[in-house]
Amino acid sequence: MTNLLRFPKSTSHAANVLRVATYNIHKGVRGFGPQRRLEIHNLVLGIEALDADLVCLQEVRSFNHGEARRFPDTRRGWPSQPQADYLAPEGYQAVYRTNAVTRDGEHGNALLSRWPLGDVGHHDVSDHRFEQRGLLHVRVDWNGTTVHTIVAHLGLIHSSRMRQVERIAAFIDAHVPTGDCLVLAGDFNDWAKRLDTPVRAMGLHRAECPHGTHQRTFPSSLPVFSLDRIYLRGLRCTNTAVPRGPAWASMSDHLPLVADLEMA
């Protein structure tokens, strides 16, 4: 497994650092037809290697009968546990909420956390019947500070994404107290970089490298677009990284984005 660039290998980063990762895991499978392969077991190792306190996941399955038939439940087959629970490293809590229901199962967003969790909520932000989208909202107790963490996966159509951002703003106004820290992370599907402005209007800023460049995460084999993002309120970003290499490129069509955060 390729190591993360610029991040230490140990799990003992400074106590004042909150490390957050966002990762679209593509439902734990890759390829098509007879070349379709199961990557969920490799993703276990990848997520552990991220050494993140909070791991925000998109395209996570709780169950899927079709995939379970395709990959029988052997030692390297379809896990008997829901994917969020299966992927959580030892000592982490996992929470999951469904966004989309399909013929054979469903999928949604998940949060894996080293830190104690409070209330968990889910909010539907679907814009039309062909794309079921939702927000996972979790209160995280980090060193005695409440960090509201929202995991999002926005739509494929720009006008839909704009309306979804408006719904996210309304959700934050209604459910996140003004003075509380906030992390909004996920796959924003924003190919043309047009969402930063409306998100800034909410009072959030994008986690980025100190020199101001955005980390590219898609497609994983040759990343060109920064679709995966972390937006912040009440926190500041000190470093970001995206792991690269053949192993990471094979696990999902996205690469994970990782950010080190401190109190602003």
JOMODA-V592026 format. One record per helix or strand. SS is the DSSP state (hx for helix, st for strand). FROM is the first residue (numbers start at 0). TO is the last residue. Records with the same first field share a line. If there is no record, write none. Layout:
SS->FROM-TO ; FROM-TO
This chain:
st->17-23 ; 28-29 ; 36-37 ; 53-63 ; 92-100 ; 104-112 ; 115-123 ; 127-127 ; 130-130 ; 133-141 ; 144-152 ; 180-186 ; 204-205 ; 217-217 ; 224-224 ; 227-232 ; 234-240 ; 253-253 ; 256-262
hx->25-27 ; 32-34 ; 39-49 ; 64-69 ; 82-86 ; 157-174 ; 195-199 ; 245-250
